[in-house]
Amino acid sequence: MHHWVQASSSDFSGTPPQARSGHTAVNVGKSMVVVFGGLVDKKFLSDIIVYDIENKLWFEPECTGSESEGQVGPTPRAFHVAITIDCHMFIFGGRSGGKRLGDFWVLDTDIWQWSELTSFGDLPTPRDFAAAAAIGSQKIVLCGGWDGKKWLSDVYVMDTMSLEWLELSVSGSLPPPRCGHTATMVEKRLLVFGGRGGGGPIMGDLWALKGLIDEERETPGWTQLKLPGQAPSSRCGHTVTSGGHYLLLFGGHGTGGWLSRYDVYYNDTIILDRVTAQWKRLPIGNEPPPPRAYHTMTCIGARHLLIGGFDGKLTFGDLWWLVPEDDPIAKRSSVPQVINPPEIKESERELDKERGQDGYSIVDLQQKMGISVSSGLRLQIPEESEDQEFVELGTRLIEGDVVDERASMIQMAAQALRQHWKQSTPRTLQLKELGSLLRDYQRLVTRIFTTQSSLTSADFGLPGTKTFTFYHIKSSSELRINDISKLLEEYKTLVI
């Protein structure tokens, strides 16, 4: 059992990082965690904040070295990659405003000196949302990303001694291009999970790349892994942190397509057990932090430290510990502050009270009342003519009207049903209507907003975007009682 504990001023001295997302945080040996850059309120950052693990102290070192655009060190950026080898932190790429970056820097953390590196060979193109990992004590592997025009699937290996980049020639099948994924070295293999793919879908696939270790003399090649257990849902902007015999995945966001304004953000904690080679849900003894993506997680002994992130509306400045139950701070109260809690109608409170708990699930009520519940995964949102339940509900509302053509009947049924739902309240809405309502909500979101040219990649991951909360939901069985009023509210904004 593990517990989430919100960090307090008693845990350390000094000033921790300000709110940010898209930053990096890396371990330098067992002595430090170094945080760099990020984004808050459309402002890109270039600060360095260090956590001294032994002394439990946050401090901001005074760095020297190369100057770029009038400042020491890299220009402000977010969604870059950072890798440590020994006492050196290497920085590549990222975004500043709408510009993708391709510069390469190293910070010597022994003397806090920045150097911009002139590298050689097959240089990676500028990109953000790439993923990278260290190969042993000398090389770095970089894969994928977004160059402002297309998603990438290339793989580069950089030798930190010669500063030479080599684009890896990989045989066989390749993972789809992606950005916002994670890349983690596990012994001789690079594991890549998730990300946003070409054309827009969020992915939940897991791939392993061999051929990165010179001594093995293997031909580089990808293998898709399909592991047993409770695999994570499709997502990007998550973190994967190595912790002993397991990899720990937290957070991220997902959606049904390139509709970045309608993402759902996660706060689940899932582990990939390296011994049994299967996914597992990490048992958590209390409430987790609020959902988020583009945060960082670092491993400090038996603890994990969560910093910042973004939930579609807010950039977080909180710090959280994930600790085993025998940790001294595990018993500390760790109930997160609810930001803008949804309004719950009095009728919903009474219904919840009858069932004995807040947020009673819709599926339990549907089963209790004998209403069929679809548990299958919806692969696509059906059109009205293919949504039999939707058509039947609407047809009942127009019974008695003379309709000659099937197309006209479907159109009239849809119009009548949407008008009915526009006038409905959580009290009058029937449980048996929820499935059809949810599908029509998703249908209208897709139809209205995928035709807007303003929905471009430039909106990806940036604050100020509107969220349609239930676009990702696969079935009404995933809804809870206190979701109904919010679903109806959002639905009514879609019906003309």
C-alpha positions in Angstrom: 0.0 0.0 0.0 1.2 3.5 -0.9 0.0 6.9 0.2 -0.1 10.3 -1.4 1.1 13.1 0.9 1.0 16.8 -0.1 4.4 18.3 0.7 4.5 20.9 3.4 7.0 23.5 4.6 8.2 21.1 7.3 9.5 18.7 4.7 12.3 21.1 3.5 13.7 24.6 3.7 14.3 27.1 0.9 11.9 28.1 -1.9 10.5 25.2 -4.1 9.7 25.7 -7.8 6.9 28.0 -8.8 3.9 26.7 -10.6 4.8 25.2 -14.0 4.2 22.5 -16.6 6.2 21.1 -19.4 9.4 21.4 -17.3 12.0 18.7 -16.6 13.2 17.3 -13.2 16.1 14.9 -13.2 18.1 13.1 -10.5 21.8 13.9 -10.3 23.1 10.8 -8.6 21.5 10.4 -5.2 22.3 13.9 -4.0 20.1 16.2 -6.1 17.0 16.8 -8.2 17.4 19.5 -10.8 14.3 21.3 -12.2 14.6 23.3 -15.4 12.3 25.5 -17.4 8.6 25.0 -18.1 5.5 27.0 -18.9 3.0 29.0 -16.8 0.4 31.4 -18.0 1.9 31.3 -21.5 5.3 32.4 -20.1 8.2 30.2 -20.8 10.8 29.7 -18.0 14.6 29.2 -18.0 15.3 29.0 -14.3 17.2 26.2 -12.4 15.9 25.1 -9.0 17.7 22.4 -7.2 16.6 20.1 -4.4 19.5 19.0 -2.1 18.2 15.6 -0.9 20.6 15.2 2.0 19.9 18.6 3.5 16.3 18.8 2.4 16.9 22.2 0.9 15.6 23.9 -2.2 18.0 26.5 -3.7 18.6 28.4 -7.0 22.3 28.1 -8.0 24.0 31.0 -9.7 25.0 29.6 -13.0 27.8 30.8 -15.3 28.9 29.8 -18.9 27.7 30.3 -22.4 25.3 33.2 -23.2 22.3 32.8 -25.5 20.2 35.8 -26.5 21.6 37.9 -23.6 21.3 35.3 -20.8 23.5 32.6 -19.4 22.3 29.1 -20.4 19.4 28.0 -22.6 16.6 30.4 -23.6 13.3 29.9 -21.9 11.5 26.8 -23.0 9.1 23.9 -22.2 8.4 20.4 -23.5 12.1 19.8 -24.0 14.1 16.7 -22.9 16.6 16.5 -20.1 19.0 13.6 -19.4 21.7 13.2 -16.7 24.9 11.4 -17.1 27.2 11.5 -14.1 27.1 15.2 -12.9 26.0 16.5 -16.3 22.5 17.5 -17.3 21.9 17.5 -21.1 19.1 19.6 -22.5 17.7 19.3 -26.1 14.9 21.0 -28.0 11.6 22.1 -26.7 9.3 25.0 -27.5 9.5 28.7 -26.9 6.2 30.4 -28.0 5.3 28.8 -31.3 9.0 28.0 -32.2 10.4 24.5 -32.0 14.0 24.4 -30.8 16.9 22.2 -31.8 19.8 23.5 -29.7 21.8 21.3 -27.4 23.1 22.3 -23.9 24.9 20.7 -21.0 25.0 21.9 -17.3 27.9 20.8 -15.2 26.3 20.5 -11.8 29.6 20.3 -10.0 30.4 24.0 -10.9 27.0 25.1 -12.2 28.3 26.0 -15.6 26.3 26.0 -18.8 27.8 25.1 -22.2 26.1 25.2 -25.6 27.3 22.2 -27.5 28.3 22.1 -31.1 27.4 18.5 -32.1 28.1 16.5 -35.2 26.7 13.8 -37.4 23.0 13.3 -38.1 21.5 16.1 -36.1 17.9 15.8 -35.0 15.5 18.4 -36.4 14.0 20.9 -34.0 11.1 19.4 -32.0 9.1 19.5 -28.8 7.3 16.7 -26.9 10.1 14.2 -27.7 11.3 11.5 -25.3 14.8 10.6 -24.3 16.8 8.3 -22.0 20.3 7.6 -21.0 22.1 4.5 -22.4 24.6 3.5 -19.8 27.1 6.1 -18.7 27.9 7.7 -22.1 25.1 7.8 -24.6 21.6 9.3 -25.0 18.7 8.0 -27.1 16.1 10.4 -28.4 12.9 9.4 -30.2 9.8 11.0 -31.8 8.3 14.4 -31.1 6.5 17.1 -33.0 8.3 19.5 -35.3 5.5 21.9 -35.8 4.2 20.2 -39.0 4.4 16.5 -38.5 4.7 13.8 -35.8 8.0 12.0 -35.8 9.1 8.4 -35.4 12.9 8.7 -35.8 15.5 7.5 -33.3 18.8 9.2 -32.6 21.7 8.1 -30.5 24.2 10.7 -29.2 27.6 9.9 -27.8 28.3 12.4 -25.0 32.1 12.0 -25.4 32.3 12.7 -29.1 29.1 14.8 -29.3 28.2 12.9 -32.4 24.5 12.2 -33.3 23.6 9.0 -35.2 20.2 8.4 -36.7 19.4 4.8 -36.0 18.4 2.6 -38.9 15.7 0.4 -37.6 14.5 -2.7 -39.4 11.1 -4.3 -39.4 7.8 -2.7 -38.2 8.0 0.8 -36.6 5.8 2.4 -34.0 3.4 5.0 -35.3 4.9 8.6 -35.2 4.1 10.3 -31.9 4.8 13.0 -29.4 4.1 13.4 -25.6 5.2 9.8 -25.0 7.7 8.4 -22.5 10.9 6.5 -23.2 12.6 4.5 -20.4 15.7 2.3 -20.6 15.1 -1.1 -18.9 18.3 -3.0 -18.9 19.0 -3.6 -22.7 15.7 -2.3 -24.1 14.1 1.1 -24.5 10.4 1.0 -23.6 8.1 3.6 -25.2 4.6 4.1 -24.1 1.7 6.2 -25.3 1.7 9.6 -26.8 -0.3 11.5 -29.4 0.0 10.1 -32.9 -0.1 11.3 -36.5 -3.6 12.4 -37.4 -4.5 12.9 -33.8 -5.3 9.7 -31.8 -4.0 9.3 -28.3 -2.2 5.9 -28.0 -1.8 3.3 -25.3 0.6 1.0 -27.0 3.9 -0.3 -25.5 7.0 -0.8 -27.7 10.5 -2.1 -27.0 13.6 -1.2 -29.0 16.6 -3.4 -29.1 20.0 -2.8 -30.5 21.1 0.2 -28.4 23.9 -1.6 -26.5 27.0 -1.9 -28.6 28.3 -5.0 -26.7 25.2 -6.9 -27.6 25.7 -6.4 -31.4 22.0 -6.7 -32.0 20.3 -5.3 -35.1 18.1 -2.4 -34.0 14.4 -3.4 -34.1 11.1 -2.6 -32.5 8.7 -5.1 -30.9 5.2 -4.2 -29.8 4.5 -5.6 -26.3 1.1 -6.7 -25.2 1.4 -7.4 -21.5 -1.3 -8.9 -19.2 -2.9 -7.1 -16.3 -4.6 -3.7 -15.9 -2.9 -1.7 -18.7 -3.1 2.1 -18.6 -5.7 3.8 -20.8 -4.4 5.7 -23.8 -2.6 8.9 -22.8 0.1 11.4 -23.4 1.9 13.9 -21.1 2.3 11.2 -18.5 5.4 10.2 -16.6 7.1 6.9 -16.2 9.6 6.6 -13.3 11.9 3.7 -12.5 11.5 2.4 -8.9 13.3 -0.8 -8.1 11.7 -3.8 -9.8 8.9 -1.8 -11.3 8.2 1.2 -13.5 5.6 3.7 -12.1 3.3 5.5 -14.5 1.3 8.5 -13.3 -1.2 11.0 -14.8 -1.3 12.3 -18.4 -4.3 13.1 -20.5 -6.4 11.4 -23.2 -9.1 12.1 -25.7 -10.9 10.5 -28.6 -8.9 12.4 -31.3 -7.1 15.6 -32.1 -9.5 17.6 -30.0 -7.0 19.0 -27.6 -9.6 21.3 -26.1 -11.7 18.3 -24.8 -9.0 16.3 -23.1 -9.6 14.3 -19.9 -6.8 14.4 -17.3 -5.8 11.4 -15.2 -4.4 10.9 -11.6 -4.2 7.1 -11.6 -1.0 5.3 -10.6 -0.1 2.2 -12.5 3.0 0.0 -12.3 4.7 -2.2 -14.8 6.1 -5.1 -12.8 9.5 -6.0 -14.4 9.6 -9.4 -12.6 6.2 -10.7 -13.7 6.0 -8.5 -16.9 2.5 -7.3 -16.3 0.6 -4.1 -15.5 -0.9 -3.6 -12.1 -2.8 -0.8 -10.3 -0.7 0.4 -7.4 -2.8 0.1 -4.2 -3.3 3.7 -2.8 -4.6 4.2 0.7 -6.0 7.7 0.2 -7.1 10.3 -2.3 -4.5 11.1 -5.0 -3.5 14.6 -6.2 -5.8 16.4 -8.7 -5.5 15.0 -12.3 -2.7 16.5 -14.4 -0.3 16.1 -17.3 3.1 17.6 -18.2 4.3 17.2 -14.6 7.4 15.5 -13.4 8.0 12.5 -11.1 11.4 11.7 -9.6 12.5 8.9 -7.4 14.2 9.8 -4.1 14.9 6.5 -2.3 11.6 4.8 -1.6 9.7 8.1 -2.2 8.5 9.6 -5.5 8.3 13.4 -5.8 5.6 15.0 -8.0 6.1 18.5 -9.2 3.6 20.8 -11.0 1.6 20.0 -14.1 -1.4 21.2 -16.0 -5.1 20.0 -16.0 -6.5 21.8 -19.0 -7.3 25.0 -17.1 -4.8 25.4 -14.3 -1.0 25.1 -13.9 -0.1 23.5 -10.6 2.5 24.7 -8.1 2.0 21.9 -5.6 4.4 19.2 -4.6 3.4 15.7 -3.6 5.1 12.7 -2.1 4.1 9.2 -3.1 5.4 7.0 -0.2 5.0 3.4 1.1 2.7 2.9 4.1 5.7 2.5 6.5 7.1 5.9 5.6 6.9 8.3 8.6 4.9 10.9 6.7 2.4 8.4 5.3 -0.1 9.1 8.1 -0.2 12.8 7.5 -3.5 14.1 6.1 -3.3 14.4 2.4 -6.7 15.3 1.1 -6.2 17.5 -1.9 -8.0 20.9 -2.2 -10.8 20.6 -4.7 -10.6 23.4 -7.2 -13.9 24.7 -8.5 -16.0 21.8 -7.3 -19.0 20.9 -9.4 -22.3 22.2 -8.2 -24.5 19.3 -7.0 -28.3 19.7 -7.2 -30.3 19.0 -4.1 -32.1 16.1 -5.8 -28.8 14.5 -6.6 -27.7 14.8 -2.9 -30.9 13.1 -1.8 -30.4 10.3 -4.3 -26.8 9.8 -3.2 -27.9 9.9 0.4 -30.4 7.1 -0.2 -27.7 5.0 -1.7 -25.4 5.6 1.2 -22.5 7.4 -0.5 -21.7 10.4 -2.6 -20.9 9.9 -6.2 -22.8 6.6 -6.4 -22.1 5.1 -9.8 -24.7 5.1 -12.6 -23.9 1.5 -13.5 -25.0 0.4 -10.0 -28.3 2.2 -10.3 -28.9 0.9 -13.9 -28.2 -2.7 -12.8 -30.4 -2.3 -9.7 -33.3 -1.1 -11.9 -32.8 -3.7 -14.5 -31.6 -1.3 -17.3 -29.1 -2.9 -19.6 -25.6 -1.6 -19.5 -23.2 -1.8 -22.4 -19.7 -2.7 -21.3 -18.2 -2.9 -24.7 -15.6 -0.4 -25.8 -16.9 2.2 -28.3 -14.4 2.4 -31.2 -16.2 5.2 -32.9 -19.1 7.6 -32.4 -22.1 6.3 -34.5 -24.1 8.6 -36.7 -27.8 9.1 -35.8 -29.0 6.6 -38.4 -26.7 3.9 -36.8 -27.6 4.7 -33.2 -30.7 2.5 -32.8 -31.4 3.4 -29.1 -31.2 7.2 -30.0 -33.6 6.8 -32.9 -36.1 4.8 -30.8 -36.1 7.4 -28.0 -36.7 10.2 -30.5 -39.3 8.3 -32.4 -41.4 8.0 -29.3 -41.5 11.7 -29.0 -42.9 12.2 -32.6 -45.4 9.3 -32.5 -48.6 10.4 -34.3 -46.8 12.6 -36.9 -47.0 11.5 -40.5 -43.5 10.7 -41.8 -43.0 9.3 -45.3 -39.2 8.8 -45.6 -36.9 7.1 -43.2 -34.3 9.9 -43.5 -36.9 12.5 -42.5 -38.1 10.3 -39.6 -34.5 10.1 -38.2 -34.1 13.9 -38.7 -37.3 14.7 -36.9 -36.6 12.1 -34.1 -33.1 13.7 -33.5 -34.5 17.2 -33.5 -37.3 16.2 -31.0 -34.9 14.3 -28.7 -32.4 17.1 -28.6 -35.1 19.6 -27.8 -36.3 17.3 -25.1 -32.8 17.1 -23.5 -32.3 20.8 -23.9 -35.4 21.3 -21.6 -34.5 18.5 -19.2 -33.0 18.8 -15.7 -31.1 16.3 -13.7 -34.3 15.5 -11.8 -36.4 14.8 -15.0 -33.7 13.0 -17.0 -34.3 9.2 -16.9 -31.4 6.8 -16.4 -32.3 4.8 -19.6 -31.6 8.0 -21.6 -28.0 8.5 -20.4 -26.3 6.2 -22.9 -28.0 8.0 -25.9 -27.4 11.4 -24.4 -23.7 10.7 -23.9 -23.3 9.4 -27.5 -25.1 12.4 -28.9 -23.0 14.8 -26.8 -19.9 13.2 -28.3 -21.4 13.2 -31.8 -22.1 17.0 -31.6 -18.7 17.8 -30.2 -17.0 15.9 -33.0 -19.3 17.4 -35.7 -19.1 21.0 -34.5 -15.5 21.3 -33.5 -13.5 19.1 -35.9 -14.6 21.4 -38.7 -13.1 24.5 -37.1 -9.8 25.4 -38.5 -8.9 27.1 -35.3 -8.3 23.7 -33.7 -4.7 23.4 -34.6 -1.6 21.9 -33.0 -0.7 25.3 -31.7 -3.4 24.8 -29.0 -1.8 21.6 -27.8 -1.1 21.7 -24.1 -1.4 25.4 -23.7 -3.6 27.2 -21.0 -6.9 28.9 -21.7 -8.6 26.2 -23.7 -12.2 25.0 -23.0 -12.7 21.5 -21.8 -15.6 19.2 -22.7 -15.4 16.8 -19.7 -17.1 13.7 -21.0 -15.8 13.5 -24.6 -13.5 10.6 -23.7 -16.1 8.5 -21.8 -16.7 5.1 -23.6 -19.9 4.2 -21.8 -22.5 5.7 -19.5 -21.5 3.1 -17.0 -18.4 5.3 -16.3 -20.6 8.2 -15.2 -21.5 9.0 -11.6 -24.6 10.7 -10.2 -22.9 14.0 -9.7 -21.8 14.0 -13.4 -25.3 14.3 -14.7 -25.8 18.0 -14.2 -22.4 18.8 -15.7 -23.1 16.6 -18.7 -26.5 18.2 -19.3 -25.0 21.7 -18.9 -22.3 21.0 -21.5 -24.8 19.2 -23.8 -27.1 22.2 -23.9 -24.2 24.5 -25.2 -23.9 22.2 -28.2 -27.6 22.1 -29.2 -28.6 25.0 -31.5 
